[in-house]
Amino acid sequence: MVNNVITVLVHKYYSKPRNNLLLAARDTIGVPLLVQHKSLYAMGIDAGGTHTRAILIGFSGKKQIIKGFSEKGPGNPASVGWDTALNNILGAAETAIGQACVKSDDVLVIGVSAAYTGWGKYVSRYIEALRNIFHNARIHVYHDIHASLLSCFPRGEGIVLIMGTGSSCLGVINGKKALVGGWGHLFDDKAGAYRAGRDGIAAALEYFDGRGEETVLLDYLKKYMNINDVYGVIDRIYMHSDPKGLIAGFAPLVVEACMNKDRVACKIMEDVAFDAVKHIWAAAKRLGITDGIEACIVGGFYRGSKHLLDKMINEASSQLGISIALNEQLVEPMCAVVYPGVAEIIGVDPVELAVNAPDKCRA
């Protein structure tokens, strides 16, 4: 077994430009050449389960200026229905346009990170709704994991692991694609906050019963649930409107307990880290990569516990004998989704656009 230390690589990409892979449906019409315009306007939209954000970026050559920004309610049709989701998506876009005093016909590129596309089946709905407002735009709709890939690897090739409430991993190399995980919290999500929170609550209850090792997580759980009687956990969770979110919300306290040297909490986090490495390794193997693996990790759970998870992922990788180099996420998905389209029009490497992104776009 070969020992290995994960190297954190900032803005490291292959020197040879790769083909730009548009990892979802694209709607392209006859867009005027950039030379006919003093500025190119592009709209990025991140339609998620909690909120929808829209950003309008003006490009003058490689220079980028934020012209408008808006945030509305949920944009995931699977959660709130198509009417509500599209109203929030279009409302955010129109508000951002209004802030800039730019005409909708002046927007030449629209990129959408969509939490729900039915793996391409419903992309036409997004395009049709946006086309009614943005008549001249090239519209690119990406599943949100594809958008996360672009936020790390703007050319569209690499491996990205999402560690949020749930977990999933996508790898794309030379046109070949591998999706790992993402089976949901009932069966999987082993590298996400839900798993850490669930295991933390279970460990606390097992300690209370006398079945498990002593852990500070029992005290943390009482405070988190605002209860004195442990049996109140049952009502708090099973009668909650969002039990999944409530359970995942305990994950930061598991991280805190581990940082305070609680052995039970650290074992839970180590298990999460091992599964994170397994996600990346599985994607790499399916893509035919056995050495020199490059990957990127994104997601709120990872971002909130990055220092601890990087160390544990490093240790897990070493124990498994796997060499992984972690790239830093460059930009937010709402901006990442516009760079391939803009780069195609103005004839530059999308990496150049990402590394020169304005502050509001930076991850």
C-alpha positions as CSV (number, residue, x, y, z in Angstrom):
1,M,0.0,0.0,0.0
2,V,1.5,3.3,-1.1
3,N,1.4,6.3,1.2
4,N,0.3,9.5,-0.4
5,V,-0.4,13.1,0.6
6,I,-3.2,14.9,-1.2
7,T,-1.8,18.1,-2.7
8,V,-4.2,21.1,-2.8
9,L,-3.7,22.7,-6.2
10,V,-5.0,26.2,-6.8
11,H,-6.0,27.0,-10.4
12,K,-4.1,24.0,-11.8
13,Y,-5.3,22.8,-15.2
14,Y,-3.9,20.9,-18.0
15,S,-1.8,23.2,-20.2
16,K,-3.3,21.8,-23.4
17,P,-6.8,23.2,-24.0
18,R,-9.5,20.6,-24.0
19,N,-12.7,20.4,-26.0
20,N,-15.5,22.3,-24.4
21,L,-18.1,19.8,-23.4
22,L,-21.5,21.2,-22.9
23,L,-22.9,18.7,-20.4
24,A,-26.6,19.4,-21.1
25,A,-28.9,20.7,-23.7
26,R,-28.0,23.8,-25.5
27,D,-30.3,26.1,-27.5
28,T,-28.4,28.1,-30.1
29,I,-29.7,30.7,-32.5
30,G,-28.1,33.1,-34.9
31,V,-26.2,35.2,-32.4
32,P,-24.5,38.3,-33.9
33,L,-20.7,38.3,-33.7
34,L,-19.2,40.1,-30.7
35,V,-17.3,42.5,-33.0
36,Q,-20.7,44.0,-33.7
37,H,-21.2,44.9,-30.1
38,K,-19.3,47.0,-27.7
39,S,-20.2,44.7,-24.8
40,L,-21.5,41.2,-24.5
41,Y,-24.1,40.6,-21.8
42,A,-24.5,37.1,-20.2
43,M,-27.0,35.9,-17.6
44,G,-26.1,33.2,-15.1
45,I,-28.9,31.6,-13.1
46,D,-28.6,29.2,-10.2
47,A,-32.0,27.6,-9.7
48,G,-31.8,25.6,-6.4
49,G,-34.1,24.1,-3.9
50,T,-33.8,27.0,-1.4
51,H,-33.3,30.0,-3.6
52,T,-32.8,31.2,-7.2
53,R,-30.0,33.6,-8.0
54,A,-29.5,35.5,-11.2
55,I,-26.4,37.5,-12.2
56,L,-25.9,39.7,-15.2
57,I,-22.3,40.1,-16.4
58,G,-21.1,42.5,-19.0
59,F,-18.0,41.4,-21.0
60,S,-15.8,43.9,-22.8
61,G,-13.1,41.7,-24.2
62,K,-11.9,39.7,-21.2
63,K,-13.0,42.4,-18.7
64,Q,-16.0,41.4,-16.6
65,I,-18.4,43.8,-14.8
66,I,-21.4,42.7,-12.7
67,K,-24.3,44.7,-14.0
68,G,-27.2,43.2,-12.0
69,F,-27.9,40.6,-9.3
70,S,-31.2,39.2,-7.9
71,E,-32.3,36.5,-5.5
72,K,-35.7,35.0,-5.4
73,G,-37.4,31.9,-3.9
74,P,-36.9,28.2,-4.7
75,G,-36.3,27.3,-8.4
76,N,-36.6,23.5,-8.1
77,P,-39.8,22.3,-9.8
78,A,-39.6,19.0,-8.0
79,S,-40.0,20.8,-4.7
80,V,-42.4,23.7,-5.5
81,G,-43.9,22.9,-8.9
82,W,-43.2,24.3,-12.3
83,D,-45.2,27.4,-12.1
84,T,-43.6,28.6,-8.9
85,A,-40.1,27.6,-9.9
86,L,-40.3,29.3,-13.3
87,N,-41.8,32.4,-11.8
88,N,-38.8,32.7,-9.4
89,I,-36.3,31.9,-12.2
90,L,-37.8,34.5,-14.6
91,G,-38.4,37.0,-11.8
92,A,-34.7,36.8,-10.7
93,A,-33.6,37.2,-14.3
94,E,-35.8,40.1,-15.1
95,T,-34.9,41.9,-11.8
96,A,-31.2,41.6,-12.7
97,I,-31.8,43.0,-16.2
98,G,-33.8,45.9,-14.7
99,Q,-31.0,46.9,-12.4
100,A,-28.7,47.2,-15.4
101,C,-31.1,49.0,-17.7
102,V,-30.2,46.5,-20.3
103,K,-32.7,45.2,-22.9
104,S,-33.4,41.5,-22.8
105,D,-32.5,41.2,-26.5
106,D,-29.0,42.4,-25.6
107,V,-28.3,39.3,-23.6
108,L,-26.4,36.9,-25.9
109,V,-25.7,34.0,-23.4
110,I,-27.8,32.5,-20.7
111,G,-26.5,29.7,-18.5
112,V,-28.7,27.8,-16.0
113,S,-27.7,25.6,-13.2
114,A,-30.8,23.6,-12.5
115,A,-31.4,21.4,-9.5
116,Y,-34.0,19.4,-11.5
117,T,-33.7,18.6,-15.2
118,G,-34.9,14.9,-15.2
119,W,-31.4,14.3,-16.6
120,G,-32.2,16.3,-19.7
121,K,-35.9,15.3,-20.0
122,Y,-37.2,18.7,-18.9
123,V,-34.5,21.0,-20.3
124,S,-36.9,22.1,-23.1
125,R,-39.2,23.7,-20.5
126,Y,-36.5,25.9,-19.1
127,I,-35.4,26.9,-22.7
128,E,-39.0,27.6,-23.8
129,A,-39.7,29.9,-20.8
130,L,-36.4,31.8,-21.2
131,R,-36.7,32.1,-25.0
132,N,-40.0,34.0,-24.5
133,I,-37.9,36.8,-22.9
134,F,-34.4,36.5,-24.2
135,H,-34.9,36.2,-28.0
136,N,-31.2,36.5,-29.1
137,A,-29.5,34.4,-26.4
138,R,-27.7,31.1,-26.6
139,I,-29.2,29.2,-23.8
140,H,-27.3,26.4,-21.9
141,V,-29.1,24.4,-19.3
142,Y,-27.0,22.2,-17.0
143,H,-27.9,19.8,-14.2
144,D,-26.5,21.3,-11.0
145,I,-23.8,18.7,-10.7
146,H,-22.6,19.6,-14.2
147,A,-22.6,23.3,-13.2
148,S,-20.5,22.3,-10.1
149,L,-18.0,20.6,-12.5
150,L,-17.7,23.8,-14.6
151,S,-17.2,25.8,-11.4
152,C,-14.0,23.8,-10.8
153,F,-13.0,22.8,-14.3
154,P,-14.3,25.5,-16.8
155,R,-13.3,23.4,-19.8
156,G,-15.8,20.8,-18.7
157,E,-13.4,17.9,-17.9
158,G,-12.4,16.7,-14.5
159,I,-14.0,15.1,-11.4
160,V,-16.2,16.9,-8.9
161,L,-17.6,15.6,-5.7
162,I,-20.6,17.4,-4.1
163,M,-20.6,17.2,-0.3
164,G,-23.8,19.1,0.7
165,T,-26.8,17.8,2.5
166,G,-26.3,14.8,0.2
167,S,-23.4,13.6,-1.9
168,S,-22.7,12.7,-5.5
169,C,-19.8,12.7,-7.9
170,L,-19.4,13.4,-11.6
171,G,-16.4,12.7,-13.8
172,V,-15.9,13.7,-17.4
173,I,-12.8,12.9,-19.4
174,N,-12.4,12.8,-23.2
175,G,-16.1,12.8,-23.7
176,K,-16.6,9.8,-21.3
177,K,-18.9,10.5,-18.3
178,A,-19.1,8.7,-14.9
179,L,-21.7,9.5,-12.3
180,V,-21.2,8.0,-8.8
181,G,-23.6,8.2,-5.8
182,G,-26.5,10.6,-5.7
183,W,-29.0,7.8,-4.8
184,G,-30.6,9.9,-2.0
185,H,-30.6,9.8,1.8
186,L,-32.6,6.7,2.1
187,F,-30.0,4.5,0.4
188,D,-26.8,6.5,0.1
189,D,-25.5,10.1,0.5
190,K,-22.6,8.7,2.5
191,A,-20.4,11.7,2.0
192,G,-22.9,14.3,2.9
193,A,-24.2,16.2,5.9
194,Y,-27.3,14.0,6.3
195,R,-25.1,11.0,6.9
196,A,-22.9,12.8,9.4
197,G,-26.0,14.2,11.2
198,R,-27.8,10.9,11.3
199,D,-24.9,9.0,12.6
200,G,-24.2,11.7,15.2
201,I,-27.7,11.5,16.5
202,A,-27.7,7.7,16.5
203,A,-24.4,7.7,18.4
204,A,-25.9,10.1,21.0
205,L,-28.9,7.9,21.5
206,E,-26.9,4.7,21.7
207,Y,-24.7,6.3,24.4
208,F,-27.9,7.3,26.3
209,D,-29.2,3.8,26.1
210,G,-25.9,2.3,27.3
211,R,-25.3,0.6,24.0
212,G,-22.6,3.0,22.8
213,E,-19.4,4.8,23.7
214,E,-19.5,7.9,25.8
215,T,-19.8,11.0,23.6
216,V,-20.4,14.7,24.0
217,L,-22.9,14.4,21.1
218,L,-25.7,13.6,23.6
219,D,-25.3,17.0,25.2
220,Y,-25.0,18.6,21.8
221,L,-28.2,16.9,20.7
222,K,-30.2,18.1,23.6
223,K,-29.1,21.7,23.0
224,Y,-29.7,21.4,19.2
225,M,-33.2,20.0,19.7
226,N,-33.9,22.3,22.6
227,I,-35.0,19.5,24.9
228,N,-34.3,18.3,28.4
229,D,-35.9,14.8,28.0
230,V,-34.0,12.7,25.4
231,Y,-37.3,11.0,24.4
232,G,-38.4,14.4,23.0
233,V,-36.1,13.7,20.0
234,I,-38.8,11.4,18.6
235,D,-41.4,14.2,18.3
236,R,-38.8,16.8,17.1
237,I,-37.7,14.6,14.2
238,Y,-40.7,12.6,13.2
239,M,-43.2,15.5,13.4
240,H,-40.9,18.0,11.8
241,S,-41.9,19.5,8.4
242,D,-38.4,18.8,7.0
243,P,-36.8,15.9,9.0
244,K,-34.1,15.5,6.4
245,G,-32.9,19.1,6.8
246,L,-33.2,18.9,10.6
247,I,-31.0,15.8,10.7
248,A,-28.5,17.2,8.3
249,G,-28.4,20.4,10.4
250,F,-26.8,18.4,13.2
251,A,-23.7,17.7,11.1
252,P,-21.9,20.9,12.0
253,L,-22.1,19.9,15.7
254,V,-20.6,16.5,14.8
255,V,-17.7,18.5,13.2
256,E,-17.4,20.7,16.3
257,A,-17.3,17.7,18.6
258,C,-14.6,16.1,16.5
259,M,-12.6,19.4,16.6
260,N,-12.9,19.1,20.4
261,K,-11.4,15.6,20.3
262,D,-14.6,13.6,20.8
263,R,-13.6,10.1,19.6
264,V,-17.1,9.1,18.5
265,A,-17.6,12.2,16.5
266,C,-14.2,11.8,14.8
267,K,-15.0,8.2,13.8
268,I,-18.1,9.5,12.1
269,M,-16.2,12.1,10.2
270,E,-13.5,9.6,9.3
271,D,-16.1,7.4,7.8
272,V,-17.5,10.3,5.8
273,A,-14.0,11.1,4.5
274,F,-13.4,7.5,3.4
275,D,-16.6,7.6,1.5
276,A,-15.6,10.9,-0.1
277,V,-12.4,9.3,-1.4
278,K,-14.3,6.2,-2.6
279,H,-16.6,8.4,-4.6
280,I,-13.7,10.0,-6.4
281,W,-11.8,6.8,-6.8
282,A,-14.9,5.0,-8.3
283,A,-15.4,7.8,-10.8
284,A,-11.7,7.8,-11.8
285,K,-11.7,4.0,-12.3
286,R,-14.8,4.2,-14.5
287,L,-13.0,6.8,-16.6
288,G,-9.9,4.7,-16.9
289,I,-7.8,6.8,-14.6
290,T,-5.6,5.0,-12.1
291,D,-2.9,7.5,-11.3
292,G,-2.7,11.3,-11.1
293,I,-6.3,11.8,-10.3
294,E,-7.5,15.4,-10.2
295,A,-10.7,16.3,-8.4
296,C,-12.5,19.1,-6.8
297,I,-14.9,19.1,-3.8
298,V,-17.8,21.5,-3.5
299,G,-20.9,21.9,-1.3
300,G,-21.9,23.7,1.9
301,F,-21.0,20.8,4.2
302,Y,-17.5,20.6,2.8
303,R,-17.1,24.3,2.8
304,G,-18.1,24.6,6.4
305,S,-15.7,21.9,7.6
306,K,-13.0,22.1,4.9
307,H,-10.0,22.2,7.3
308,L,-11.1,19.0,9.1
309,L,-12.3,17.2,6.0
310,D,-9.1,18.0,3.9
311,K,-7.0,16.4,6.7
312,M,-9.2,13.4,7.0
313,I,-9.5,12.9,3.2
314,N,-5.7,13.1,3.0
315,E,-5.4,10.4,5.6
316,A,-8.1,8.2,4.0
317,S,-6.4,8.6,0.6
318,S,-3.1,7.6,2.1
319,Q,-4.5,4.5,3.8
320,L,-6.3,3.4,0.6
321,G,-3.1,3.9,-1.5
322,I,-4.8,6.4,-3.8
323,S,-3.2,9.5,-5.2
324,I,-5.6,12.4,-5.5
325,A,-4.8,16.0,-6.2
326,L,-7.6,18.4,-5.1
327,N,-8.2,21.5,-7.2
328,E,-9.8,24.6,-5.6
329,Q,-13.3,25.6,-6.8
330,L,-12.8,28.7,-8.9
331,V,-16.2,30.3,-9.2
332,E,-19.8,30.0,-8.1
333,P,-22.0,27.8,-10.4
334,M,-24.2,30.8,-11.3
335,C,-21.2,32.3,-13.1
336,A,-19.6,29.1,-14.2
337,V,-22.5,28.3,-16.5
338,V,-22.0,31.3,-18.6
339,Y,-18.3,31.0,-19.3
340,P,-18.4,28.2,-21.9
341,G,-20.9,30.1,-24.0
342,V,-19.1,33.4,-23.7
343,A,-15.7,31.7,-24.4
344,E,-17.2,30.1,-27.6
345,I,-18.3,33.5,-28.9
346,I,-15.3,35.6,-28.1
347,G,-12.8,32.8,-28.9
348,V,-10.9,32.5,-25.5
349,D,-10.2,29.7,-23.1
350,P,-13.0,29.5,-20.5
351,V,-10.4,29.0,-17.8
352,E,-9.2,32.6,-18.6
353,L,-12.6,33.9,-17.9
354,A,-13.0,31.9,-14.7
355,V,-9.6,32.9,-13.2
356,N,-10.4,36.6,-14.0
357,A,-13.9,36.4,-12.6
358,P,-15.3,39.4,-10.6
359,D,-15.4,39.0,-6.8
360,K,-19.1,38.2,-6.6
361,C,-18.5,35.2,-8.8
362,R,-15.6,33.8,-6.8
363,A,-16.2,30.7,-4.8
